Amino acid sequence: MDAFYAAVETLADPTLAGRPVIVGGSGSRGVVASCSYEARAYGVRSAMPSVQASRLCPTAVFLSARFDAYAAVSRQLHEVLRSFTPLVEGIGLDEAFLDVRGAHRLFGTGPEIGRAVRERVHGELGLWSSVGVARSKLLAKLASRAAKPTATPTGPRPGVGVVAVEPAAELGFLHPLPVSALWGVGPVTAARLTRLGVSTVGDLAAVPVETLVVTLGQAVGRQLHELASGRDTRPVEPDRDVKSIGHEETYAHDDHDVTSLRRQVVRMADAVGARLRGSAKQGRTVTLKVRFGDMSTITRSHTVADPVDQGPVIAGVAAELLGGVDVRPGVRLLGVSVSGLTGASDREARQLSFGDLDGPSDRRGGAASEALDAVRARFGTEAVGPASLAGPEGIDVKRQGDTQWGPRSAEPGSG
């Protein structure tokens, strides 16, 4: 999708059309989630600190990100995509890979399907997208970038919308691109490749694989050698397994208070449990992530005997892990996640103890969680929750994406 979050906001408020719009977090620790092409003309980019973005484009309209709104539109988008093929692999909210090899008889060639997808998305959602068509994920992704609009000082220059890379033209399309266009090439890897005289994908393809392995390591070296040669055999995976479910939050100011942090652990564990149950998943390993004010980060994990999906149980484990961390230096970010996931129906039989004669404690907790989910489904997420999260303004429930791009308590433009 083209500037997805900013486009959704403009669709909701047409007065934003043609203006530089920046969506994301505010304050000194906020980052840009998305921006319109008008803002990109000033040099604003996704993941840029919001303070820097405001300096580059002081006339921009800054909007707090609304994850729930974008997720709702994303669901509509995927309904459209699945009307062409069931083989849809979502990548974030605004991007997906489609395997359309079985759809040619109904919808035509790959480029024809790409144009049909683009027109239907615009017709039903009111949003524009860019489509890449190729034999591999890598080339399709790069082709979609080539199809996008371009930001210019005089306004966005429309892209072609659909770019198809035919098999015979793959290397001619791929090799002139900067090496940073490849997956796995970040600033550190790019710097190492520069020392080898590599600036384009074609340069990388000419480097012997043995040299790349020595420079970058076995896995990365061989992977980049394959990608630079245009070889990417990864299939589209519609039902790709989730490895973990978690939440983390960056705070406007470092938190030195262990009591406050324990409350945040309960808040995040409650949300993690709800997402696990909503996904019909359970997990055995609870992980606590702590980032301090100096940006140093530690993780602590504990694996429990029985898989869990209940907030209080997850919170109990995470709180124990937090108890072993010295938080006096100040915590910038705190996270709770559960991994080692299995389906909720895959739970192994467990031996009962005398304390379970009235029914296993996890079953009693499960019933409470089911009741909690039922109330929230009917009356809203903030209708009920852990008592420790209750305050003058209601229950402080953690919502997915609510602080993904910056602290919730930071004042706009602060810092």
N, C-alpha and C positions, 0 to 999 in steps of 0.2 A: 504494500500500500504506500501511497505517496504522502509523506509527512502525516502519518495516520492520526496521532493524537491531536495535532493542531487542526487537521482537517475535520475531525469529529467536533471539535469546539466551534469551528467556523460554521459547520452545518447547523449546530444548535443556536448560534448567534450570527446570522448573516452579516451583521454590521462589521464583523471582523474581516470580511473578505477584502483582499488586497492590502492588508495591514501586516506589519511584522508581529507575529504572534509567537510567544515562547511559553511552552508548557513544562512544568517541572516543580522542583522544590525551591524554596526561598531561603534567604539567610546565607551566612558564610559557609554552611555545610550542604546547601542545596545544589542540585545538578539539573541540567536541562534534560528533559525526557524526549522532547520533540520540538520542532520549530517550523514555522512556515517558510516557504522559499524566499519570501520577502525578508525574513530575518536572516536566512542563510547568506543573503547577499552582503551582509555586514560581517560575515565570518563566524556567526553563531553555529554551533554544531551540537548534536546529541552528546551527552555525558560531560559536557563542558560545565565548569562551576558556574552557578547562576550569577554570582557577583561579576565574573568576567563577562558573561553574556550581557549583563545590564550596562557594562562599560562600553562594550562594542556597539550596542544598539540601545541607547538610552530612550528612544521613542517607542520601544516595543511594548506590546500589551502582554504582561506576565499573568499567567493563569495557573492556579494550583491544579495538579493532575487529578483526574477523577477516574480511578482504576475501574470502578464498577461500570461506568458509562462505556469505557473502551472495551471492557470484557463483553458487555451486551452486544455491541456492534460486531465484535469479533465472532460471537456465536452466529450472528446473522450472516457474516461473511463465509463462515465454514459451511453453513447450510447451502449457500449458493455453490461453493466449490464441490460439495458432495453431490450436487445435482448433475455434475459432469462425470465424476468417477468416485467410487468409494475409497480409492487409494489416495488419501489426503494425509500428509504428515505436517501438523502444525508446528511452526517455529515462532514462539512468542505469540502475541495477540494479532499481529498484522502481517504475517508472512507464512507461507506454506509451500510445500512441494507437492505436486500432483503427478501421479503416474497415469498417463492417458493412453497408453498403448492399446488398451481394450476398448477405447471410446472412439476410435477413428471411424468406424462404420456409422455411428450415430451423429457424430459432430464434425467429421472431416479431418484434415491434416493437423499436425501440431500447431502451426501458426494460426490456422483457422480457429482451432479450439482456444488458443490464447486470446485472439481478438473477441471471440464470443464470451469468454470469461470476463474480460475487461468491460465489455459493454453491459453485460448483465449485472455485474457488481455496481457499475455506475447507475444503471437503471433502477435497481432495487434499493441500494444504500445511499445513492447520491455522492459517492466517493470515487475518486480516480485511483487506478492502480497501474503498475508497470509489470509486464510479463516477459520472462525469458524462456525460450524454448530450446532445449538441447538434449543430448543423450545422457548427460550426467548431472548430478546435483550441483557440482562445482560450476560447470559452464552455464547451467540454467540460472544460477544465482548471479553470476557475473553479467550474463545477458540482461537480466532484469534491471541491474544497475545502469547498464548502457541505455535502457529504454526510458529512464526517468527524466523528468524535467531538469533544467539547469537554472541555478540562481544567478541572476545578473543584476547590475546596479539599476537597470531600467525596468526590472520586473522579471518574473520567471519566464524562461524560454521553454515552450512545451517540448516534451520528449516524443519519441516515435510511438511510445506505448507498448509495442511488442517488438522484441528482437529475437530472431531465430538464428541459431548457429548450426549450420549444416555440418555433417561429419567431415567432409573434405576441407572445411574452413576452420576447424577447431583450433589448430595450432597457430594459424594466421590471426585468429581473434585473441588467443590467450597470450602468446609470447610477447607482444608489445606492451602488455599491461605492467604497471609497477609491481614489484614482488610483494608489496604489502597487500595486494588484492587477494592473495591466497590465504585460506584458513590456516591459522597457526603461526602467522608471521606478525608478531607484535613488535614494539619498539626494540626490545632486547635482541630478538632474533634478527630483525632487520639490520641492526648495528653490526652483528656478527657477519651477516651476509655482505654488507657493504665493505668490510675488510677483505672479503674475497673478490671484490670487484663486481658484485652482483647488484644490479638496480632494477632489472626487469625480469619477468618470468622466463623469458627466453635465455637470459644470462644464467638463471638458476638451472634451467634444463641442461645447459652445457657443462655444468660442474659435475665431475664424477661422483657417483653416489658414495664412494668410499670417503671422499673429502667431506661431504655433507655429514656423514656419520661421525667422523672425527670432530667436526666443528660443532654439531648440534646434538649429537647423541643418536643412538640407534633408531629409536622410534620416530623422532621428529625428522631426522635426516632422510630416512627412507620414505616417510609420508610425503615430505615436500618434493622429493625427487619424482614420486609418482604423480603428484598433482601438477608439477611443472611440465610433465610430459603429457598431460591431458588425460591421465588415467585415474578415474574415480568410479569404483564399482559399487559404492554404497547404494542399497535399494531405498525406495520410499517406504517408510515404516509407519503405517497408520496407527498401530497400537503399540507404539514404543513404550516400554515399561518405564515408569517413574522410579528413580533410584532413591529419592528421599523427599520428604515434605517438611518444610520449615518456614520460619519467619525470623527476620532480624530487623533491628531498628537502630538508626543513628540518632543520637540526641543532640539537641541544640547546644547543650553545655555538658561537659564531662560530669558524670554522676559518681560521687565518692561514697554514697550512702548504701550500705548493703541491704537495709530494709526496703528502700525504694527499688533496688535492683531485684530483690526477691519478688516484689509485687509485679515487676515487669516480666519476670520468669513465668508467673502464674498467667499473666495476660497472654503471653505468646504461646504457652503450652495449651491453654484453652482453645486458641485459634488453630493450632496444629492438630489437636485432637479432632476438632470439628471437620477440618479438611480431610483427615484420614478417614473418618467415618463417611464423609460425603463421597469419597473415592472408593469406598469398600476395601480399604487397606488397613493393615496393622503393621507394626514394626517392632524390632527388638533392640535397636541401638539408639539411645538418646544422646545427642551431642549438644554441648553448650559452646558457643563461640563468643569470645570476648576480645574487643579491640580497644586498646588504651589510647589516651590522648596523644601519645607519641607515635601512633599508627602501628605499634607492635601488636600482633594478634596471636592469641592462643586458642586452642580447642581442647575440650575435655569430653570424653565419651564413656558411657557405661552401657553394657549389654545386659538386658534382663532375661530371666528364664522364659517368661511367657510373652508373646507379642502383645503390644498395647495400642489402644486408640482412644484412651480416656484422658482428658485434660489433667485431672488431679494426679493421676499416676505419673504422667509425663512431667508435670510440675514438680512432683516430689523428687524424682530422679535428678532433674535439672537443678533444683535447689541444693541438693546434696553436692552436686558438682560445683556449683557456685560457692558453696561453703569452703571449698579448697582453694579458692582464688583470692589473692590479696587485691582488693579493689581500691585501696587507698590512693594509688596514683591517679585514679579517675578513669571511668569507663566511657568511651566515645560511642561504642556500638555493642549491642548485645543480641545474640541470636540463639534460638532453640530449634532443633530439627530432629526428625526421627528417620532412620534408615533401616536397612535390612528388611524391606517391605515384603509382605505376602498378602494374598487375598484374605478378606475377613473370614471366608469359609474354610481357609486352610489351617486354622488354629489346631495345634496338636492337642491330644488328650492330656490332661494334667491330673496328678494325684491329689485327692482331696485331703485336707487336714481337719482336725477337730473343730477349728474355727469356721469351717465351711459347712457344718451340719445344717445350718439354716439356709444353705445355698452358697455357692462359691462367691467370695467377695468380688471377683471381677465380673460375675454375672449381675450382682446387685449394682455394681458401678455401671455396668453396661445398660441396665434398665434406667438408671438415672440419666445417663448420657442420651439414651433414646428419647426420654421425656424432654430433656433440654433441647434436643434437635427439633422435636415436634412443636414446642412452644415458639422457638425462633422461626421455624418455617411459617408459622401462622401469624406471628405478631412482629417479627423482625429480629435481626441479630442482637440488638441492644435491649430486648425485652427481658432477658434473664441471663445471669452469668455468675461467676464466683463472687462471693460476698466481699472479698478483699478488693474487688474492682469497682465497688459501688462508691459513688461520690455525690456531691451536691448537684452535678449536672447529669446524673444517671450512671449507667454501667459503662465503664471505660473498656469496651470490647476492641480487640485488635482486629482490623479488617485487612484483607489481602490487598497489598499495593498502597496502603494509606501513607506509608512513609518511604516508599521505594526510591524516591528521588530527593529526599531531604527530610529533616526533622519537622514534626508537625507543629512544634511550638515556636519555631523561628518566625520572626516578624518579616514581612515582605520588604526586600531591599536592605535588610539589616546586614551588618558585617562590613 
